[in-house]
Amino acid sequence: MRLTEHQIHLIRQLAQQVAGSQSRVRVFGSRLDDSAKGGDIDLLLELAEPVNNPALIAAQMSARVSRALHGRKVDVLLSAPNLMRLPIHDVAFSEGKLL
């Protein structure tokens, strides 16, 4: 995985700030390929409780992680009991790595 221990710690810490202590975060996509270079960071933010404003949570997480990682592009996908599950969720859950 092309994230340092420091980056992983920051991402986990920011996920808890944005979505609470019960949240979990997975990285998926090109960051799991050690032979690749560059690219954005794809995150799946898992929430145990239903959410009222998923777009705001995803935007906050993306912006905070991007700032912490010096402007790196970050895509955030949410999973919560009240949100529709799409095929991209299946990919993120099956191929993603829990941070």
Order of alpha helices (4+ residues) and beta strands (2+ residues): alpha-beta-beta-alpha-beta-alpha-beta
